[in-house]
Amino acid sequence: MILLFAAVFLTLASADTYEDVDMPKRGFACKCIGDSQKVWTGTIWLFGCPSGWKVCYGDICCRRG
């Protein structure tokens, strides 16, 4: 169990945040202010918006731009 936790921690700690921004959109969609009911343009980021993204609703719903 400890080895599994250590492996997950090292994987997350070694992630390059700049590389993550250039990756295609992934995760859960969220509704930004001004979105219609059918089209949600935001993405949930649990630890704040990365560089190149801006908050579009609440603290964790972000949109590129």
PyMOL Python script that loads the backbone (N, CA, C, O; Angstrom):
from pymol import cmd

cmd.read_pdbstr("""\
ATOM      1  N   MET A   1       0.818  -1.191   0.000  1.00  0.00           N
ATOM      2  CA  MET A   1       0.000   0.000   0.000  1.00  0.00           C
ATOM      3  C   MET A   1       0.864   1.257   0.000  1.00  0.00           C
ATOM      4  O   MET A   1       0.575   2.219  -0.712  1.00  0.00           O
ATOM      5  N   ILE A   2       1.916   1.241   0.797  1.00  0.00           N
ATOM      6  CA  ILE A   2       2.810   2.399   0.859  1.00  0.00           C
ATOM      7  C   ILE A   2       3.529   2.590  -0.469  1.00  0.00           C
ATOM      8  O   ILE A   2       3.726   3.720  -0.914  1.00  0.00           O
ATOM      9  N   LEU A   3       3.920   1.491  -1.101  1.00  0.00           N
ATOM     10  CA  LEU A   3       4.588   1.601  -2.398  1.00  0.00           C
ATOM     11  C   LEU A   3       3.651   2.169  -3.457  1.00  0.00           C
ATOM     12  O   LEU A   3       4.079   2.957  -4.301  1.00  0.00           O
ATOM     13  N   LEU A   4       2.405   1.787  -3.423  1.00  0.00           N
ATOM     14  CA  LEU A   4       1.427   2.319  -4.372  1.00  0.00           C
ATOM     15  C   LEU A   4       1.247   3.820  -4.166  1.00  0.00           C
ATOM     16  O   LEU A   4       1.224   4.583  -5.132  1.00  0.00           O
ATOM     17  N   PHE A   5       1.121   4.241  -2.916  1.00  0.00           N
ATOM     18  CA  PHE A   5       0.996   5.664  -2.612  1.00  0.00           C
ATOM     19  C   PHE A   5       2.234   6.427  -3.084  1.00  0.00           C
ATOM     20  O   PHE A   5       2.111   7.508  -3.660  1.00  0.00           O
ATOM     21  N   ALA A   6       3.416   5.876  -2.847  1.00  0.00           N
ATOM     22  CA  ALA A   6       4.656   6.530  -3.264  1.00  0.00           C
ATOM     23  C   ALA A   6       4.734   6.644  -4.782  1.00  0.00           C
ATOM     24  O   ALA A   6       5.180   7.667  -5.302  1.00  0.00           O
ATOM     25  N   ALA A   7       4.307   5.613  -5.496  1.00  0.00           N
ATOM     26  CA  ALA A   7       4.335   5.645  -6.958  1.00  0.00           C
ATOM     27  C   ALA A   7       3.397   6.720  -7.504  1.00  0.00           C
ATOM     28  O   ALA A   7       3.757   7.451  -8.427  1.00  0.00           O
ATOM     29  N   VAL A   8       2.209   6.816  -6.941  1.00  0.00           N
ATOM     30  CA  VAL A   8       1.255   7.840  -7.384  1.00  0.00           C
ATOM     31  C   VAL A   8       1.784   9.232  -7.060  1.00  0.00           C
ATOM     32  O   VAL A   8       1.694  10.142  -7.883  1.00  0.00           O
ATOM     33  N   PHE A   9       2.333   9.395  -5.869  1.00  0.00           N
ATOM     34  CA  PHE A   9       2.877  10.691  -5.472  1.00  0.00           C
ATOM     35  C   PHE A   9       4.015  11.119  -6.397  1.00  0.00           C
ATOM     36  O   PHE A   9       4.051  12.270  -6.831  1.00  0.00           O
ATOM     37  N   LEU A  10       4.933  10.222  -6.701  1.00  0.00           N
ATOM     38  CA  LEU A  10       6.053  10.562  -7.579  1.00  0.00           C
ATOM     39  C   LEU A  10       5.587  10.878  -8.992  1.00  0.00           C
ATOM     40  O   LEU A  10       6.151  11.749  -9.653  1.00  0.00           O
ATOM     41  N   THR A  11       4.572  10.183  -9.453  1.00  0.00           N
ATOM     42  CA  THR A  11       4.033  10.461 -10.787  1.00  0.00           C
ATOM     43  C   THR A  11       3.440  11.862 -10.841  1.00  0.00           C
ATOM     44  O   THR A  11       3.676  12.602 -11.796  1.00  0.00           O
ATOM     45  N   LEU A  12       2.678  12.225  -9.828  1.00  0.00           N
ATOM     46  CA  LEU A  12       2.072  13.559  -9.804  1.00  0.00           C
ATOM     47  C   LEU A  12       3.108  14.651  -9.580  1.00  0.00           C
ATOM     48  O   LEU A  12       3.007  15.731 -10.163  1.00  0.00           O
ATOM     49  N   ALA A  13       4.090  14.384  -8.753  1.00  0.00           N
ATOM     50  CA  ALA A  13       5.109  15.379  -8.451  1.00  0.00           C
ATOM     51  C   ALA A  13       6.012  15.653  -9.645  1.00  0.00           C
ATOM     52  O   ALA A  13       6.547  16.754  -9.774  1.00  0.00           O
ATOM     53  N   SER A  14       6.188  14.668 -10.517  1.00  0.00           N
ATOM     54  CA  SER A  14       7.081  14.847 -11.654  1.00  0.00           C
ATOM     55  C   SER A  14       6.371  15.385 -12.888  1.00  0.00           C
ATOM     56  O   SER A  14       7.009  15.578 -13.923  1.00  0.00           O
ATOM     57  N   ALA A  15       5.075  15.631 -12.805  1.00  0.00           N
ATOM     58  CA  ALA A  15       4.327  16.153 -13.954  1.00  0.00           C
ATOM     59  C   ALA A  15       4.782  17.573 -14.256  1.00  0.00           C
ATOM     60  O   ALA A  15       4.916  18.398 -13.353  1.00  0.00           O
ATOM     61  N   ASP A  16       5.012  17.844 -15.506  1.00  0.00           N
ATOM     62  CA  ASP A  16       5.429  19.167 -15.953  1.00  0.00           C
ATOM     63  C   ASP A  16       4.187  20.006 -16.222  1.00  0.00           C
ATOM     64  O   ASP A  16       3.392  19.674 -17.102  1.00  0.00           O
ATOM     65  N   THR A  17       4.015  21.086 -15.476  1.00  0.00           N
ATOM     66  CA  THR A  17       2.794  21.887 -15.623  1.00  0.00           C
ATOM     67  C   THR A  17       2.722  22.577 -16.980  1.00  0.00           C
ATOM     68  O   THR A  17       1.629  22.771 -17.511  1.00  0.00           O
ATOM     69  N   TYR A  18       3.859  22.948 -17.547  1.00  0.00           N
ATOM     70  CA  TYR A  18       3.826  23.605 -18.855  1.00  0.00           C
ATOM     71  C   TYR A  18       3.403  22.624 -19.938  1.00  0.00           C
ATOM     72  O   TYR A  18       2.690  22.996 -20.869  1.00  0.00           O
ATOM     73  N   GLU A  19       3.833  21.392 -19.824  1.00  0.00           N
ATOM     74  CA  GLU A  19       3.435  20.363 -20.776  1.00  0.00           C
ATOM     75  C   GLU A  19       1.944  20.071 -20.647  1.00  0.00           C
ATOM     76  O   GLU A  19       1.275  19.781 -21.639  1.00  0.00           O
ATOM     77  N   ASP A  20       1.433  20.147 -19.439  1.00  0.00           N
ATOM     78  CA  ASP A  20       0.026  19.856 -19.184  1.00  0.00           C
ATOM     79  C   ASP A  20      -0.892  20.869 -19.862  1.00  0.00           C
ATOM     80  O   ASP A  20      -1.982  20.510 -20.308  1.00  0.00           O
ATOM     81  N   VAL A  21      -0.469  22.123 -19.945  1.00  0.00           N
ATOM     82  CA  VAL A  21      -1.294  23.162 -20.554  1.00  0.00           C
ATOM     83  C   VAL A  21      -1.459  22.918 -22.047  1.00  0.00           C
ATOM     84  O   VAL A  21      -2.516  23.216 -22.604  1.00  0.00           O
ATOM     85  N   ASP A  22      -0.436  22.381 -22.704  1.00  0.00           N
ATOM     86  CA  ASP A  22      -0.493  22.167 -24.143  1.00  0.00           C
ATOM     87  C   ASP A  22      -1.228  20.895 -24.525  1.00  0.00           C
ATOM     88  O   ASP A  22      -1.474  20.662 -25.709  1.00  0.00           O
ATOM     89  N   MET A  23      -1.577  20.084 -23.568  1.00  0.00           N
ATOM     90  CA  MET A  23      -2.283  18.845 -23.870  1.00  0.00           C
ATOM     91  C   MET A  23      -3.719  19.155 -24.238  1.00  0.00           C
ATOM     92  O   MET A  23      -4.248  20.191 -23.835  1.00  0.00           O
ATOM     93  N   PRO A  24      -4.357  18.284 -24.990  1.00  0.00           N
ATOM     94  CA  PRO A  24      -5.761  18.513 -25.331  1.00  0.00           C
ATOM     95  C   PRO A  24      -6.636  18.562 -24.083  1.00  0.00           C
ATOM     96  O   PRO A  24      -6.261  18.064 -23.022  1.00  0.00           O
ATOM     97  N   LYS A  25      -7.783  19.158 -24.230  1.00  0.00           N
ATOM     98  CA  LYS A  25      -8.714  19.311 -23.115  1.00  0.00           C
ATOM     99  C   LYS A  25      -9.102  17.950 -22.566  1.00  0.00           C
ATOM    100  O   LYS A  25      -9.433  17.039 -23.326  1.00  0.00           O
ATOM    101  N   ARG A  26      -9.061  17.812 -21.258  1.00  0.00           N
ATOM    102  CA  ARG A  26      -9.429  16.552 -20.621  1.00  0.00           C
ATOM    103  C   ARG A  26     -10.035  16.856 -19.268  1.00  0.00           C
ATOM    104  O   ARG A  26      -9.954  17.984 -18.782  1.00  0.00           O
ATOM    105  N   GLY A  27     -10.623  15.880 -18.678  1.00  0.00           N
ATOM    106  CA  GLY A  27     -11.260  16.089 -17.391  1.00  0.00           C
ATOM    107  C   GLY A  27     -12.741  16.309 -17.557  1.00  0.00           C
ATOM    108  O   GLY A  27     -13.327  15.942 -18.575  1.00  0.00           O
ATOM    109  N   PHE A  28     -13.349  16.914 -16.544  1.00  0.00           N
ATOM    110  CA  PHE A  28     -14.793  17.122 -16.542  1.00  0.00           C
ATOM    111  C   PHE A  28     -15.129  18.522 -17.026  1.00  0.00           C
ATOM    112  O   PHE A  28     -14.448  19.491 -16.690  1.00  0.00           O
ATOM    113  N   ALA A  29     -16.168  18.614 -17.803  1.00  0.00           N
ATOM    114  CA  ALA A  29     -16.622  19.913 -18.291  1.00  0.00           C
ATOM    115  C   ALA A  29     -17.374  20.644 -17.186  1.00  0.00           C
ATOM    116  O   ALA A  29     -17.990  20.022 -16.320  1.00  0.00           O
ATOM    117  N   CYS A  30     -17.315  21.956 -17.228  1.00  0.00           N
ATOM    118  CA  CYS A  30     -18.088  22.778 -16.307  1.00  0.00           C
ATOM    119  C   CYS A  30     -18.660  23.959 -17.082  1.00  0.00           C
ATOM    120  O   CYS A  30     -18.176  24.315 -18.157  1.00  0.00           O
ATOM    121  N   LYS A  31     -19.685  24.545 -16.520  1.00  0.00           N
ATOM    122  CA  LYS A  31     -20.396  25.623 -17.199  1.00  0.00           C
ATOM    123  C   LYS A  31     -19.809  26.974 -16.816  1.00  0.00           C
ATOM    124  O   LYS A  31     -19.829  27.358 -15.646  1.00  0.00           O
ATOM    125  N   CYS A  32     -19.291  27.688 -17.800  1.00  0.00           N
ATOM    126  CA  CYS A  32     -18.786  29.038 -17.583  1.00  0.00           C
ATOM    127  C   CYS A  32     -19.940  30.029 -17.661  1.00  0.00           C
ATOM    128  O   CYS A  32     -21.002  29.715 -18.198  1.00  0.00           O
ATOM    129  N   ILE A  33     -19.729  31.206 -17.133  1.00  0.00           N
ATOM    130  CA  ILE A  33     -20.742  32.256 -17.231  1.00  0.00           C
ATOM    131  C   ILE A  33     -20.927  32.589 -18.707  1.00  0.00           C
ATOM    132  O   ILE A  33     -19.952  32.852 -19.412  1.00  0.00           O
ATOM    133  N   GLY A  34     -22.140  32.578 -19.166  1.00  0.00           N
ATOM    134  CA  GLY A  34     -22.444  32.877 -20.563  1.00  0.00           C
ATOM    135  C   GLY A  34     -22.613  31.643 -21.429  1.00  0.00           C
ATOM    136  O   GLY A  34     -23.004  31.764 -22.589  1.00  0.00           O
ATOM    137  N   ASP A  35     -22.329  30.454 -20.901  1.00  0.00           N
ATOM    138  CA  ASP A  35     -22.525  29.222 -21.671  1.00  0.00           C
ATOM    139  C   ASP A  35     -24.004  28.881 -21.754  1.00  0.00           C
ATOM    140  O   ASP A  35     -24.784  29.214 -20.862  1.00  0.00           O
ATOM    141  N   SER A  36     -24.378  28.209 -22.845  1.00  0.00           N
ATOM    142  CA  SER A  36     -25.756  27.735 -22.957  1.00  0.00           C
ATOM    143  C   SER A  36     -25.904  26.437 -22.168  1.00  0.00           C
ATOM    144  O   SER A  36     -24.922  25.918 -21.638  1.00  0.00           O
ATOM    145  N   GLN A  37     -27.108  25.920 -22.089  1.00  0.00           N
ATOM    146  CA  GLN A  37     -27.348  24.672 -21.365  1.00  0.00           C
ATOM    147  C   GLN A  37     -26.713  23.483 -22.072  1.00  0.00           C
ATOM    148  O   GLN A  37     -26.347  22.508 -21.416  1.00  0.00           O
ATOM    149  N   LYS A  38     -26.572  23.540 -23.395  1.00  0.00           N
ATOM    150  CA  LYS A  38     -26.070  22.393 -24.151  1.00  0.00           C
ATOM    151  C   LYS A  38     -24.561  22.407 -24.346  1.00  0.00           C
ATOM    152  O   LYS A  38     -23.957  21.351 -24.535  1.00  0.00           O
ATOM    153  N   VAL A  39     -23.944  23.577 -24.303  1.00  0.00           N
ATOM    154  CA  VAL A  39     -22.507  23.677 -24.569  1.00  0.00           C
ATOM    155  C   VAL A  39     -21.808  24.247 -23.340  1.00  0.00           C
ATOM    156  O   VAL A  39     -22.044  25.392 -22.954  1.00  0.00           O
ATOM    157  N   TRP A  40     -20.961  23.450 -22.742  1.00  0.00           N
ATOM    158  CA  TRP A  40     -20.163  23.887 -21.602  1.00  0.00           C
ATOM    159  C   TRP A  40     -18.718  23.986 -22.057  1.00  0.00           C
ATOM    160  O   TRP A  40     -18.165  23.004 -22.552  1.00  0.00           O
ATOM    161  N   THR A  41     -18.093  25.144 -21.904  1.00  0.00           N
ATOM    162  CA  THR A  41     -16.756  25.373 -22.442  1.00  0.00           C
ATOM    163  C   THR A  41     -15.650  25.317 -21.396  1.00  0.00           C
ATOM    164  O   THR A  41     -14.476  25.438 -21.747  1.00  0.00           O
ATOM    165  N   GLY A  42     -15.984  25.141 -20.142  1.00  0.00           N
ATOM    166  CA  GLY A  42     -14.971  25.121 -19.091  1.00  0.00           C
ATOM    167  C   GLY A  42     -14.470  23.723 -18.778  1.00  0.00           C
ATOM    168  O   GLY A  42     -15.091  22.726 -19.146  1.00  0.00           O
ATOM    169  N   THR A  43     -13.335  23.664 -18.091  1.00  0.00           N
ATOM    170  CA  THR A  43     -12.746  22.419 -17.611  1.00  0.00           C
ATOM    171  C   THR A  43     -12.428  22.578 -16.135  1.00  0.00           C
ATOM    172  O   THR A  43     -11.937  23.626 -15.714  1.00  0.00           O
ATOM    173  N   ILE A  44     -12.701  21.555 -15.350  1.00  0.00           N
ATOM    174  CA  ILE A  44     -12.434  21.608 -13.912  1.00  0.00           C
ATOM    175  C   ILE A  44     -10.960  21.318 -13.649  1.00  0.00           C
ATOM    176  O   ILE A  44     -10.437  20.285 -14.066  1.00  0.00           O
ATOM    177  N   TRP A  45     -10.298  22.236 -12.956  1.00  0.00           N
ATOM    178  CA  TRP A  45      -8.929  22.067 -12.481  1.00  0.00           C
ATOM    179  C   TRP A  45      -8.986  22.183 -10.963  1.00  0.00           C
ATOM    180  O   TRP A  45      -9.371  23.227 -10.436  1.00  0.00           O
ATOM    181  N   LEU A  46      -8.612  21.133 -10.265  1.00  0.00           N
ATOM    182  CA  LEU A  46      -8.759  21.098  -8.812  1.00  0.00           C
ATOM    183  C   LEU A  46      -7.823  22.032  -8.064  1.00  0.00           C
ATOM    184  O   LEU A  46      -8.153  22.484  -6.968  1.00  0.00           O
ATOM    185  N   PHE A  47      -6.671  22.328  -8.631  1.00  0.00           N
ATOM    186  CA  PHE A  47      -5.685  23.136  -7.916  1.00  0.00           C
ATOM    187  C   PHE A  47      -5.486  24.492  -8.569  1.00  0.00           C
ATOM    188  O   PHE A  47      -4.370  25.011  -8.590  1.00  0.00           O
ATOM    189  N   GLY A  48      -6.544  25.068  -9.097  1.00  0.00           N
ATOM    190  CA  GLY A  48      -6.461  26.381  -9.727  1.00  0.00           C
ATOM    191  C   GLY A  48      -6.142  26.271 -11.208  1.00  0.00           C
ATOM    192  O   GLY A  48      -5.709  25.224 -11.689  1.00  0.00           O
ATOM    193  N   CYS A  49      -6.360  27.347 -11.911  1.00  0.00           N
ATOM    194  CA  CYS A  49      -6.142  27.359 -13.361  1.00  0.00           C
ATOM    195  C   CYS A  49      -4.649  27.426 -13.670  1.00  0.00           C
ATOM    196  O   CYS A  49      -3.927  28.201 -13.042  1.00  0.00           O
ATOM    197  N   PRO A  50      -4.174  26.626 -14.629  1.00  0.00           N
ATOM    198  CA  PRO A  50      -2.774  26.716 -15.034  1.00  0.00           C
ATOM    199  C   PRO A  50      -2.542  27.973 -15.872  1.00  0.00           C
ATOM    200  O   PRO A  50      -3.492  28.654 -16.257  1.00  0.00           O
ATOM    201  N   SER A  51      -1.279  28.274 -16.151  1.00  0.00           N
ATOM    202  CA  SER A  51      -0.989  29.461 -16.950  1.00  0.00           C
ATOM    203  C   SER A  51      -1.592  29.297 -18.342  1.00  0.00           C
ATOM    204  O   SER A  51      -1.587  28.203 -18.906  1.00  0.00           O
ATOM    205  N   GLY A  52      -2.102  30.376 -18.877  1.00  0.00           N
ATOM    206  CA  GLY A  52      -2.769  30.337 -20.166  1.00  0.00           C
ATOM    207  C   GLY A  52      -4.260  30.069 -20.064  1.00  0.00           C
ATOM    208  O   GLY A  52      -4.960  30.088 -21.076  1.00  0.00           O
ATOM    209  N   TRP A  53      -4.756  29.818 -18.857  1.00  0.00           N
ATOM    210  CA  TRP A  53      -6.179  29.574 -18.616  1.00  0.00           C
ATOM    211  C   TRP A  53      -6.682  30.664 -17.688  1.00  0.00           C
ATOM    212  O   TRP A  53      -5.895  31.267 -16.959  1.00  0.00           O
ATOM    213  N   LYS A  54      -7.990  30.926 -17.705  1.00  0.00           N
ATOM    214  CA  LYS A  54      -8.567  31.912 -16.792  1.00  0.00           C
ATOM    215  C   LYS A  54      -9.801  31.328 -16.120  1.00  0.00           C
ATOM    216  O   LYS A  54     -10.468  30.453 -16.672  1.00  0.00           O
ATOM    217  N   VAL A  55     -10.092  31.814 -14.942  1.00  0.00           N
ATOM    218  CA  VAL A  55     -11.267  31.364 -14.197  1.00  0.00           C
ATOM    219  C   VAL A  55     -12.506  31.903 -14.898  1.00  0.00           C
ATOM    220  O   VAL A  55     -12.593  33.095 -15.192  1.00  0.00           O
ATOM    221  N   CYS A  56     -13.463  31.017 -15.163  1.00  0.00           N
ATOM    222  CA  CYS A  56     -14.692  31.474 -15.822  1.00  0.00           C
ATOM    223  C   CYS A  56     -15.917  31.283 -14.939  1.00  0.00           C
ATOM    224  O   CYS A  56     -16.984  31.808 -15.257  1.00  0.00           O
ATOM    225  N   TYR A  57     -15.791  30.544 -13.837  1.00  0.00           N
ATOM    226  CA  TYR A  57     -16.887  30.412 -12.872  1.00  0.00           C
ATOM    227  C   TYR A  57     -16.356  29.718 -11.627  1.00  0.00           C
ATOM    228  O   TYR A  57     -15.756  28.647 -11.723  1.00  0.00           O
ATOM    229  N   GLY A  58     -16.563  30.301 -10.487  1.00  0.00           N
ATOM    230  CA  GLY A  58     -16.081  29.704  -9.245  1.00  0.00           C
ATOM    231  C   GLY A  58     -14.561  29.726  -9.183  1.00  0.00           C
ATOM    232  O   GLY A  58     -13.920  30.565  -9.817  1.00  0.00           O
ATOM    233  N   ASP A  59     -13.991  28.812  -8.428  1.00  0.00           N
ATOM    234  CA  ASP A  59     -12.536  28.756  -8.283  1.00  0.00           C
ATOM    235  C   ASP A  59     -11.885  27.689  -9.146  1.00  0.00           C
ATOM    236  O   ASP A  59     -10.687  27.767  -9.416  1.00  0.00           O
ATOM    237  N   ILE A  60     -12.650  26.692  -9.585  1.00  0.00           N
ATOM    238  CA  ILE A  60     -12.029  25.561 -10.270  1.00  0.00           C
ATOM    239  C   ILE A  60     -12.481  25.385 -11.711  1.00  0.00           C
ATOM    240  O   ILE A  60     -11.963  24.508 -12.403  1.00  0.00           O
ATOM    241  N   CYS A  61     -13.412  26.173 -12.179  1.00  0.00           N
ATOM    242  CA  CYS A  61     -13.874  26.073 -13.567  1.00  0.00           C
ATOM    243  C   CYS A  61     -13.067  27.064 -14.401  1.00  0.00           C
ATOM    244  O   CYS A  61     -13.175  28.275 -14.205  1.00  0.00           O
ATOM    245  N   CYS A  62     -12.261  26.555 -15.330  1.00  0.00           N
ATOM    246  CA  CYS A  62     -11.336  27.388 -16.096  1.00  0.00           C
ATOM    247  C   CYS A  62     -11.577  27.227 -17.593  1.00  0.00           C
ATOM    248  O   CYS A  62     -12.091  26.209 -18.057  1.00  0.00           O
ATOM    249  N   ARG A  63     -11.190  28.261 -18.332  1.00  0.00           N
ATOM    250  CA  ARG A  63     -11.299  28.255 -19.791  1.00  0.00           C
ATOM    251  C   ARG A  63      -9.983  28.764 -20.366  1.00  0.00           C
ATOM    252  O   ARG A  63      -9.353  29.654 -19.793  1.00  0.00           O
ATOM    253  N   ARG A  64      -9.570  28.203 -21.492  1.00  0.00           N
ATOM    254  CA  ARG A  64      -8.354  28.689 -22.145  1.00  0.00           C
ATOM    255  C   ARG A  64      -8.553  30.110 -22.616  1.00  0.00           C
ATOM    256  O   ARG A  64      -9.637  30.501 -23.050  1.00  0.00           O
ATOM    257  N   GLY A  65      -7.483  30.872 -22.520  1.00  0.00           N
ATOM    258  CA  GLY A  65      -7.564  32.230 -23.048  1.00  0.00           C
ATOM    259  C   GLY A  65      -7.117  33.190 -22.069  1.00  0.00           C
ATOM    260  O   GLY A  65      -7.115  34.391 -22.338  1.00  0.00           O
TER     261      GLY A  65
END
""", "prot")
cmd.dss("prot")
cmd.show_as("cartoon", "prot")
cmd.util.cbc("prot")
cmd.orient("prot")
